[in-house]
């Protein structure tokens, strides 16, 4: 990869990652393109615990173990398959409330075009995670999805979803200007065991940024 292409990629990747960070925990890693067909396996582990005090005092904690496999399948084309195991628990009510198991799985194809000046990808999120939570589990999910608690995984499972993203960057003198767009089409699913379907709606996210290229001394 040339220095010129590398500079463009360093701008495109953060833009795409920023556009998808609210969509999927693997946004950053899946925005990266690998060249060649050698498979890669990546995994991680996150544990977070919060103690909530007030009228009642209780603790919520979450284990999150993401796994992703990716490999080049053609010239500048990459296939990535990802999923995660999770366990969330809390003593909010009498006894312990818990949600655990496999999360939704994701299949994504990505490609780089025009000497790595354009990154394009798309894929599907499969509803392999837990849905139709019980009444006690609903209280736990409400805390997991709270904005002021930064749990890495806020929902164990949703419906069938489609997504796509594109990013580009072009040089302009001593500057590089980049832009990205991401679309997320969400299907209906039943989050709780009351039989009601939920339509989360679709999202379109855009980002634009610039980077100064300083000449080497």
C-alpha positions as CSV (number, residue, x, y, z in Angstrom):
1,X,0.0,0.0,0.0
2,X,1.4,3.4,-0.9
3,X,1.9,6.3,1.6
4,X,-0.8,8.2,-0.2
5,X,-3.3,5.4,0.1
6,X,-2.4,4.9,3.8
7,X,-3.1,8.6,4.5
8,X,-6.5,8.4,2.9
9,X,-7.3,5.2,4.8
10,X,-6.4,6.8,8.1
11,X,-9.1,9.4,7.5
12,X,-11.8,7.1,6.0
13,X,-11.7,4.5,8.7
14,X,-12.4,6.8,11.7
15,X,-15.3,8.4,9.7
16,X,-16.9,5.1,8.9
17,X,-16.4,3.8,12.5
18,X,-18.0,7.0,13.9
19,X,-21.0,6.5,11.6
20,X,-21.5,2.9,12.8
21,X,-20.5,3.0,16.4
22,X,-24.1,3.4,17.6
23,X,-25.1,0.4,15.4
24,X,-22.8,-2.4,16.3
25,X,-20.0,-3.2,18.8
26,X,-17.7,-4.3,15.9
27,X,-18.0,-1.1,14.0
28,X,-14.3,-0.1,14.4
29,X,-12.8,-3.5,13.6
30,X,-15.1,-4.2,10.6
31,X,-14.3,-0.9,9.0
32,X,-10.7,-2.1,8.4
33,X,-9.9,-3.7,5.1
34,X,-7.3,-6.4,5.0
35,X,-5.4,-7.3,1.8
36,X,-4.8,-10.9,1.0
37,X,-6.7,-14.1,1.9
38,X,-5.1,-15.1,5.1
39,X,-7.9,-15.6,7.7
40,X,-7.9,-13.6,11.0
41,X,-9.7,-14.4,14.2
42,X,-10.2,-11.7,16.8
43,X,-11.8,-11.8,20.2
44,X,-12.1,-9.6,23.3
45,X,-13.5,-9.6,26.8
46,X,-15.2,-6.7,28.6
47,X,-16.6,-6.7,32.1
48,X,-18.5,-3.7,33.6
49,X,-20.2,-3.3,36.9
50,X,-22.3,-0.4,38.2
51,X,-23.7,0.1,41.7
52,X,-26.9,2.3,41.6
53,X,-27.8,4.0,44.9
54,X,-30.9,6.0,45.8
55,X,-34.3,4.8,47.1
56,X,-33.0,1.3,46.5
57,X,-29.4,0.0,46.2
58,X,-28.5,-2.6,43.6
59,X,-25.7,-3.7,41.3
60,X,-25.8,-4.3,37.5
61,X,-23.0,-6.1,35.7
62,X,-22.3,-7.3,32.2
63,X,-19.8,-9.7,30.6
64,X,-19.3,-9.2,26.9
65,X,-17.2,-11.6,24.8
66,X,-17.1,-10.6,21.1
67,X,-15.6,-12.9,18.4
68,X,-15.0,-12.0,14.7
69,X,-13.4,-14.0,11.9
70,X,-12.5,-12.3,8.6
71,X,-10.6,-13.2,5.4
72,X,-10.0,-11.9,1.9
73,X,-12.2,-13.7,-0.6
74,X,-11.2,-11.8,-3.7
75,X,-9.0,-8.9,-4.8
76,X,-9.6,-6.1,-2.2
77,X,-12.8,-7.9,-1.0
78,X,-13.1,-9.1,2.6
79,X,-15.7,-11.3,4.3
80,X,-16.3,-10.8,8.1
81,X,-18.5,-12.9,10.3
82,X,-19.0,-11.8,13.9
83,X,-21.0,-12.5,17.0
84,X,-20.7,-12.4,20.8
85,X,-21.5,-14.1,24.0
86,X,-23.0,-12.0,26.8
87,X,-24.2,-12.2,30.4
88,X,-25.9,-9.4,32.2
89,X,-27.3,-9.6,35.7
90,X,-28.7,-7.4,38.4
91,X,-30.3,-7.6,41.8
92,X,-32.9,-5.0,41.1
93,X,-35.8,-7.0,42.4
94,X,-36.0,-9.8,44.9
95,X,-33.6,-12.4,43.6
96,X,-31.3,-11.9,40.6
97,X,-32.5,-11.0,37.1
98,X,-30.3,-12.3,34.3
99,X,-30.0,-12.2,30.5
100,X,-27.3,-14.5,28.9
101,X,-26.4,-16.3,25.7
102,X,-25.5,-15.6,22.1
103,X,-26.1,-12.1,20.7
104,X,-27.2,-11.3,17.1
105,X,-24.7,-12.4,14.5
106,X,-23.4,-10.3,11.6
107,X,-22.1,-11.1,8.1
108,X,-20.4,-8.3,6.2
109,X,-18.6,-7.9,2.8
110,X,-16.2,-5.0,2.4
111,X,-14.1,-3.7,-0.5
112,X,-11.7,-0.9,-1.2
113,X,-11.9,0.9,-4.6
114,X,-9.9,3.5,-6.5
115,X,-6.5,2.8,-4.9
116,X,-8.1,2.7,-1.4
117,X,-9.7,6.1,-1.8
118,X,-13.2,4.6,-1.4
119,X,-14.3,2.0,1.1
120,X,-17.7,0.2,0.5
121,X,-19.4,-2.5,2.6
122,X,-22.7,-4.0,3.4
123,X,-24.2,-7.0,5.1
124,X,-26.9,-8.4,7.3
125,X,-27.4,-8.8,11.1
126,X,-29.1,-12.1,11.9
127,X,-31.5,-12.3,14.9
128,X,-29.6,-15.1,16.8
129,X,-29.8,-13.2,20.1
130,X,-32.4,-13.5,22.8
131,X,-35.8,-11.7,22.3
132,X,-39.1,-11.9,24.1
133,X,-37.7,-11.1,27.5
134,X,-39.7,-11.7,30.6
135,X,-41.2,-8.9,32.8
136,X,-38.3,-9.1,35.3
137,X,-35.7,-9.0,32.4
138,X,-37.4,-5.9,31.1
139,X,-36.3,-3.9,34.2
140,X,-32.7,-5.1,33.6
141,X,-32.7,-4.2,29.9
142,X,-34.0,-0.7,30.8
143,X,-30.8,-0.1,32.9
144,X,-28.5,-1.7,30.3
145,X,-29.8,0.7,27.7
146,X,-29.5,3.8,29.9
147,X,-27.5,6.6,28.3
148,X,-25.6,7.4,31.5
149,X,-24.4,3.8,31.9
150,X,-21.8,2.9,29.2
151,X,-22.5,-0.9,28.9
152,X,-20.9,-2.2,25.7
153,X,-24.1,-4.2,24.8
154,X,-27.4,-2.7,25.4
155,X,-29.7,-5.3,23.9
156,X,-29.2,-9.1,23.6
157,X,-31.1,-9.4,20.4
158,X,-33.1,-7.6,17.7
159,X,-34.7,-8.5,14.4
160,X,-33.3,-9.1,10.9
161,X,-31.4,-6.0,9.9
162,X,-29.6,-4.8,6.7
163,X,-26.8,-2.2,6.7
164,X,-24.5,-0.5,4.3
165,X,-21.7,2.1,4.5
166,X,-19.4,4.1,2.1
167,X,-16.5,6.3,2.8
168,X,-14.2,8.4,0.6
169,X,-11.3,10.8,1.0
170,X,-9.6,13.1,-1.5
171,X,-6.4,15.2,-1.2
172,X,-6.7,19.0,-1.4
173,X,-3.3,20.6,-1.2
174,X,-1.9,20.0,2.3
175,X,-5.3,18.7,3.5
176,X,-7.3,15.5,3.1
177,X,-11.1,15.8,3.0
178,X,-13.2,12.8,3.8
179,X,-16.9,11.9,4.1
180,X,-18.8,8.8,5.0
181,X,-22.5,7.6,5.0
182,X,-24.1,4.6,6.7
183,X,-27.6,3.2,6.3
184,X,-29.3,0.8,8.7
185,X,-32.6,-0.8,7.8
186,X,-34.1,-2.5,10.9
187,X,-36.8,-5.1,10.8
188,X,-39.6,-5.8,13.2
189,X,-39.2,-8.1,16.2
190,X,-40.8,-8.9,19.6
191,X,-38.5,-7.5,22.4
192,X,-40.7,-8.8,25.2
193,X,-43.0,-11.7,25.8
194,X,-46.2,-9.7,25.6
195,X,-46.6,-10.6,21.9
196,X,-46.2,-7.0,20.6
197,X,-44.0,-6.2,17.7
198,X,-41.5,-3.3,17.8
199,X,-40.4,-1.4,14.7
200,X,-37.1,0.4,15.6
201,X,-37.0,2.3,12.3
202,X,-34.2,2.9,9.9
203,X,-31.2,5.2,10.3
204,X,-29.0,7.2,7.9
205,X,-25.8,8.7,9.4
206,X,-23.3,11.0,7.7
207,X,-19.9,12.2,8.7
208,X,-17.4,14.6,7.2
209,X,-13.9,15.5,8.3
210,X,-10.5,17.0,7.4
211,X,-6.9,16.2,8.2
212,X,-3.8,18.3,7.8
213,X,-0.8,16.6,6.2
214,X,2.3,18.1,7.7
215,X,5.4,17.9,5.5
216,X,8.2,15.8,6.8
217,X,11.2,17.7,8.2
